[in-house]
């Protein structure tokens, strides 16, 4: 897993090759993350006179955070592994925010375990995957599937049986 001590909101199990560029191109959305996470930094950047200076400040923060990444070795289990180990019979709501590991988690659920899950609320980090994941849920018996595109290329997908 990759941890960013200067900006843990970017912690992830993998490092997307283009995340610095993506966050810089979407710098206004990135700046909005600071509004709650670091209000003083948010105000300082907002006080810069031009948008290009604000964008440069965001790029500098992202590049510094990227350079400070720490790789942490972790042991992972599949969702079906947890269901078995914990003897879970039913899941009323499965909430997923997997930071670019969407498919790895979904594919870690055995066919028989999908019958235990009644609802899913999921943040999808790769925009084109939202439609594919919606289809994936329908194929597993979820009759009510809806999605919404959010800022910075992410989406939410909700599925209910």
N, C-alpha and C positions, 0 to 999 in steps of 0.2 A: 504494500500500500504506500502511497505517496502523501506525505504530510507537509504542509507549508506553514511553518511557525509564524510567519508574518501575516498570513491570510488563510486561516483554516477553512474558510468557505470553499476553497478550491481543493480540499483534500479529496483524493480519489484513489481507486484501486489501479487505475491506469492513467497515463499522461497523454491526452490527445495532442498530436503533433502541432496542431495549429491553435492551441488555446490562447497563447499570448496575442496572436493576431486577431483571433475572434473577439476576445475581451476588449482589445483596443479598438477594433472597428465598431463595436457596440459600447463604446466608452460611456455614453450617457446612462445606459442600463447598468453598467458596471459601477458607475459613480453612485447610482441609486442604492446599491448594496451597502455603501458606506453610510448612508443616511441613518440606519439603525446600528450598524456594526461599529462605526467610528465617527460619531457626529462632528468631532472637532476637525478631523481630516476632511470630512465632507464639506464643512463650512470653508475651510482654507482653500480647497480646490474650487469651489463655487465662486469664491471671491476673486479668482484670477480673471483678468479683463477680457480675454478672448477664448473662444471655444478651442482654438488650436493649442493654447497654453494648458487648458483643462485636459485635453486629450493627451498631451505630452506628459502631464503629471500622472495620469492614469497609467500610461504605458510604462513609466518609470517604476511605479508601484508594482505593477504586474511583473515586470522583468526582475525586480529585486526579489519578489516573492518566489518567482520561478527558480532563481539562482539559489534560494535557500531551502529547496526541497530536501526532505529527509525520507529515505526509503525505509519502510518498516516491514519486517517479515511477519506475516499473519497466517493463522490457520483458518481456512474457510470451510464451511459445510454447505451443502445444498439445502434449499427450503424443505424438500422431502426428507432429508436427513434429520433436520430439526423436528419435523412433524413426527417421525418415527421415534427419535430419541426421547422426546417429551410426551409421547403418547397423546398427541393432539387429535381430537375427534372432529372438531368443527372450528372453522375460522369465520367469524361474522364479518370482519373487515380486514383485509390485507392491504396495508399502506406501504408502498414502495417508493423510495427515492434513492436510487442505486448509483448515482454519479457515474454514468456511462457503462454500467454493468447490467443494463436492462435485460438483454437477451440471456446473459449468463444466469441470472436469477430465474427468469421465466422457464428456461430450459432445464433448470434444476428441480422442477416440480414434476413428479411422475404422473402419468395419466390418471391413475386412481385417486391421487391426492387433489386433483382439481374438483372432484365431487365434494370435498370438505369445505371448499372456499365459496362463500356466498356473494361477497362483494370485493372489488379491488379499486383502490384509488392510487394512481401511479403517476409520478412525474417522469416524463420521457425526455431524455437529454439530446437525442438526435432527431431533429424535426421529421425527416422522411420516415422514421420508424413508427411514428404515431399511428398512421393508417395500417401498417403491417401488424402492430401490436393489437389494434382494435379488432382486426380480422382474426388474429390468434385467439383472443378472448371469445369471440363468437364461435369459433371452431371448438371451444372447450365448454360450450353450453351457456355462456352468458348471453342473455337475450336483450338486455338493455345496455348498450355501449355508447358512450358519448366522449367527446374530446374537445379541448380548447387549446389554441395556441397561446403561449405566454411570451413574455419578453425574452430576448437573447436566444431565440431558437428552441426553447424548450416548450413542451406541451404537457397538459394533464389529460389522462385518460381514466374514465370511470367505467366500471363494468359491474353489472348486477344480474343475478339469476332470478 
